[in-house]
Amino acid sequence: MVSNGSFTVKQIAERYGVNVTKVGDWIATGQLRGINIALHPGRRPRWRILAADLAAFEAARSASPPTPVTLRRRRADPQVIQFF
């Protein structure tokens, strides 16, 4: 972790065991918020990810218990005789 509470792309890639390209894809698609600190914005980006943004990314991707499915019963048709 960098001293100011931010992470580099390489640190995040090592943390999750993925390639740095994957982290760049997360940033490009908006799944992970990053700040470009490059001196020249038109050139190669130098991304920093704040700890709060990383926590939001983890929360959005964390597993949650499935919502319970409620089954609706059909109303019996009064004209149908059921044989068992």
N, C-alpha and C positions, 0 to 999 in steps of 0.2 A: 504494500500500500504506500502511496506517496504521502508525504507529510501533511498535505493540505486536505486530506480526506477524499482523495480521488484515486481512481485506478487507471492503469494503462490498459490498452487492448491486450497486450501480451499477458499481463497479470490475470485478466479475466479469462483468457483462453486457457491458461494453466490451471486456474481455479476450477473450471468446468471440464477440463480435459478435451477441449475442442481446438480446432485450428484458428489462427487469428483471422482468417478469411471468414469464418462462421460468425465471429464477433462483429466483424465489419458488416456482414449481411444483416445482423440484428439491428445495427445502428442505421443502415440504409433503409430498412423496411419500417423503422420507427418502433420496433419492439423494445429497443434499449436506447435511452437518451444519452447522447454523447456531446461533448463540447470540443470543437476543433480549435486547438491552440497553436496552429501553424502560423509562422510569421507571414507567409504569403498565402492567402486563402485559395488562390487558384491552383496551387500546387498540391503535392501529396499531403493528405490530412494527417494531423497528429491528434488523435482522439484522447480525451480524458473523460472518465465516467465518474460522476459524483456518487458517494456512498448512498445517498437517499434515492438516486435514480436506480442504482443496482438493487436496492431493497424493494423498490416498486416492481422492477423486472422480475425478481424472484417471487414476489407475492402474486403477480399475474400468472406465473407459470407453475405455481405450487399446486399439488394435488389437493382436491377437496372432496369430501364425501359426496357421492352421487345424490341427486335429489330424489326423494321417494316418488315412485310412480303410483298414482291412484288409479285403480281399474274401475271403470264404470260398468255396472251391470245393466244388461238390457232389460227393458220392461217386457214382461211376458205379454204376448199378444193374446187377448181373450178369445180369439177365434181358433187358436191352435191348441190341439189336445196333445199333451206330451206323454209318450209311452216310455216306460223305463224297463 
